[in-house]
Amino acid sequence: QPIITADLFTNSITLIATAEQISEIDEMITSLDEAAVDKTLQIRVISSEGVPARDLAETLTGFYSRLSGVTIKLVEELPSVNEDDQNIQKDDTEGDGVIYIAVDEKINAILA
């Protein structure tokens, strides 16, 4: 009987089982992960009070890129995603480790 312990903080499990059971559980988890993938475009609006959003975005772009190892590109407009190429673009940005951010100067906010 396999022993499975969930770790919600790291979104992972600890598994003690035979090699055959691990293989079977791995296939099941892969299947569940594929079904649970969120294929929607998510945009976060980060309000910037007292500091020009463009200045904050430029500072964070360099600073966070160096700390996280993820490339952050400051663009004039977030890339559009239509339903047909959404999976392709999502795979490309995740594969390249690129996050796009833009600035809305009208509301002084960063869009990510």
Secondary structure, 3 states (H helix, E strand, C coil): CCEEEEECCCCEEEEECCHHHHHHHHHHHHHHHHHCCCCCCCCCEEECCCCCHHHHHHHHHHHHHHHHCCEEEECCCCCCCCCCCHHHHHHHHHHHCEEEEEEECCCCEEEC
